[in-house]
Amino acid sequence: MKKETPINAQVVDRKLSENKIDSVGKASIREIKKLVDDIEQETGDQFVRMEMGIPGLPTSEIAINAEIEALKQGVGAIYPDIQGIPPLKREMSRFVKNFMDLEVAPEHCLPTVGSMQGGFAAFMTTTRMHKKQDTVLFIDPGFPVQKMQCQVLQIPFESFDVYNYRGDKLREKLESYLSKGNISTITYSNPNNPSWICFTEKELQIIGELANKYDVVVVEDLAYFAMDFRKELSQPGQPPYQATVGKYTDNYILLISSSKSFSYAGQRVGMFIISNSLFTKECHDLKRFYASPFFGHCMLFGTIYPLSAGTAHSPQHGLAAMLKAVNDGQYDFVDAVKEYGEKAKIMKKLFTDNGFQIVYDKDEDQPIADGFYFTISYPGLSGEELIHKLVYYGISAISLMVTGSDRTEGLRACVSLVKRSQFPDLEYRLKKFHQHQG
Ligand SMILES: Cc1ncc(COP(=O)(O)O)c(C=O)c1O
């Protein structure tokens, strides 16, 4: 006899068939979202939704008021400068000094239409610097859209799952790619989407040293800036700082999204920080595509200009105001998002108490931080089987397979949309799931 699951199994079966999904493990994030929406609507049962990485906290009043004020002043009618408004550039430069201990001139700090545009612009320009170096290397697991960006740009890319190459092992693995001479760009997110691993100082040093040795640009994606809650990263001008490859190489671009750390996803404004020396670097091969051989000039007037002619005006004022408050020590942006880490801690325990394992569980010898995402598996089940089964228990997540991970047993769970009031439901459903596997 079929075991009774928390969500009506007949409805789930019917919705799977109506949505033409044989296996939830093979469906895209958007397909899973639609399936769960349909099941919720028909059953009236609320899922524990962990499939989408959308921020779930309100934006600070500081940014909202600054945007309103800017709009009242008439910025909506005026094209913003491509390089960004001066107060924002100033605050970005202060921000990287205060929270990363890096010196970058305001001139080299640019706003982009989210880090999504930042990645696009970075891949497009860094792969054109040297004729022979045209390939992006992804240290996976990673954010699948960035590979899509390379695909639509016809940029070749290579990748490997870092799971088995932590610590000293990273050097040899990276060199096996870099020594071929075709890599222009190394990219990774830190903290990592989806696994929430954070590179250690040793690993960042290895990446930085090899970037120098092989003259490649590191595009460091800090979409979850300062969200390694194991460290107190919220005090301006005081260590510890957000860990960065910028301590070990000058060949870097930093993508600092405002979406998660500043709960500002809707306004599509991110920080795009080019190191002083990379900005002014001269590469004659750039002239195949641009009017100038200077990297920063090409980036600004040759890539960002034709992409979007800059970043919307009022969100630049909103971000500038928020950064000013943060730099002046008047607004603790890290405290505002700590809730993600606190929820993750509780949720991870609910999973591990019920037979689940955390897949990416360590940064070298240290347990990983609690944050926006975590990864789970259940002994004896593939990721594909697990994700499919969990739907019957009212729990949704995505498979790690779409992220370039070799851990085919794993799923990514995102904490942001799960409310604390759902924890008892989550516990009940996980218990049932665990019992039914026995
Ligand atoms: C690793 C990573 N990079 C970039 C982004 C995109 O950031 P933005 O919203 O600033 O475009 C995200 C958003 O989920 C992300 O997870």
Ligand as a Chemical Component Dictionary entry (heavy atoms), coordinates in Angstrom:
data_LIG
# 
_chem_comp.id                   LIG 
_chem_comp.type                 NON-POLYMER 
_chem_comp.pdbx_formal_charge   0 
_chem_comp.three_letter_code    LIG 
# 
loop_
_chem_comp_atom.comp_id 
_chem_comp_atom.atom_id 
_chem_comp_atom.alt_atom_id 
_chem_comp_atom.type_symbol 
_chem_comp_atom.charge 
_chem_comp_atom.model_Cartn_x 
_chem_comp_atom.model_Cartn_y 
_chem_comp_atom.model_Cartn_z 
_chem_comp_atom.pdbx_ordinal 
LIG C1 C1 C 0 26.652 34.013 -7.314  1  
LIG C2 C2 C 0 25.755 35.076 -7.845  2  
LIG N1 N1 N 0 26.241 35.994 -8.676  3  
LIG C3 C3 C 0 25.480 36.971 -9.165  4  
LIG C4 C4 C 0 24.141 37.071 -8.852  5  
LIG C5 C5 C 0 23.332 38.162 -9.472  6  
LIG O1 O1 O 0 23.318 39.281 -8.698  7  
LIG P1 P1 P 0 22.472 40.580 -9.085  8  
LIG O2 O2 O 0 21.120 40.421 -8.498  9  
LIG O3 O3 O 0 23.257 41.705 -8.478  10 
LIG O4 O4 O 0 22.420 40.691 -10.585 11 
LIG C6 C6 C 0 23.572 36.132 -7.984  12 
LIG C7 C7 C 0 22.143 36.184 -7.654  13 
LIG O5 O5 O 0 21.533 35.236 -7.227  14 
LIG C8 C8 C 0 24.396 35.108 -7.473  15 
LIG O6 O6 O 0 23.919 34.167 -6.657  16 
# 
loop_
_chem_comp_bond.comp_id 
_chem_comp_bond.atom_id_1 
_chem_comp_bond.atom_id_2 
_chem_comp_bond.value_order 
_chem_comp_bond.pdbx_ordinal 
LIG C1 C2 SING 1  
LIG C2 N1 SING 2  
LIG C2 C8 DOUB 3  
LIG N1 C3 DOUB 4  
LIG C3 C4 SING 5  
LIG C4 C5 SING 6  
LIG C4 C6 DOUB 7  
LIG C5 O1 SING 8  
LIG O1 P1 SING 9  
LIG P1 O2 DOUB 10 
LIG P1 O3 SING 11 
LIG P1 O4 SING 12 
LIG C6 C7 SING 13 
LIG C6 C8 SING 14 
LIG C7 O5 DOUB 15 
LIG C8 O6 SING 16 
# 
